[in-house]
Amino acid sequence: MTIQQDILIEQGATMDVLWDLNKDLSTGYSFAMKLRGQHGSGTVVLSVTTFTVAKVGSNTHVIPVVSHTITATLAAPSMGVYDLEATKTSDGSVTREAEGSYYITPEATR
């Protein structure tokens, strides 16, 4: 089941998002996330392929690794859509684990 979760990204701050997946994907999987202004857009606002992944009980916690220097380059305020996909390394099968809207808030302290 795909998690429906909207996320808030603070421009100029380290991204602070956690997905708590109700299954064990802690080994044998890679993750990817893309943000776009809208589903049909060919423009990618942000692409993330580095994640912290940990097994917590029977669940998997997935946290994107996006530094403050990267979020500082994002246009704000802005909003759009994202999804998080898991790829099983043994056979290449892909599942969508999370999806929703994102909103980027502008920073004042630079």
Secondary structure, DSSP 8 states (H G I E B T S, - for coil): --EE--EEEETTS-----EEESS--SSSEEEEEEEESSTT-S-EEEEE--EEEEEETTEEEEEE---HHHHTTS-SSEEEEEEEEEEETTT--EEEEEEEEEEEE--S--
